[in-house]
Amino acid sequence: MEHIPSTSTASSKGSVGKKRQVHYYMLPALFVTLFCFWPTGIMAIMKVTDIDEARRRGDAIYLQTSKSAAKKWIGMSVLFGIIVLSSLCSVIGWQIFHRP
């Protein structure tokens, strides 16, 4: 579900080195914002933009910190979305099947 662009690294001799995978979390962050729980989804989007800024600056430590924070906020959004949806279904089911 996430877009993973590949970047190639060049060595000092000019040959192309191994391709390294760069994970991009914007699509999952947008998905959880629209379909799960929007307050934590917005925080996930903000952390994904921090990933982009750290990648442009070349700051590897902040990049890893932002990646783990983005994954945390995406996971929390999914969890809260499941809790809210199950609570809503329980209330609606209770109203439908337990009418006096």
QUIRASUL-V843599 format. One record per backbone hydrogen bond with DSSP energy under -0.5 kcal/mol. NH is the residue of the N-H (numbers start at 1). CO is the residue of the C=O. Records with the same first field share a line. If there is no record, write none. Layout:
BEGIN
NH=CO + CO
END
This chain:
BEGIN
5=3 + 22
7=20
9=18
11=15
14=11
17=9
20=7
22=5
23=21
24=3
29=25
30=26
31=27
32=28
33=29
34=30
35=31
36=32
37=32
41=37
42=38
43=39
44=40
45=41
46=42
47=43
48=44
49=45
50=46
51=47
52=48
53=49
54=50
55=51
56=52
57=53
58=54
59=54
60=58
63=59
64=60
65=61
66=62
67=63
68=64
69=65
70=66
71=67
72=68
73=69
74=70
75=71
76=72
77=73
78=74
79=75
80=76
81=77
82=78
83=79
84=80
85=81
86=82
87=83
88=84
89=85
90=86
91=87
92=88
93=89
94=90
95=91
96=92
97=93
98=94
END
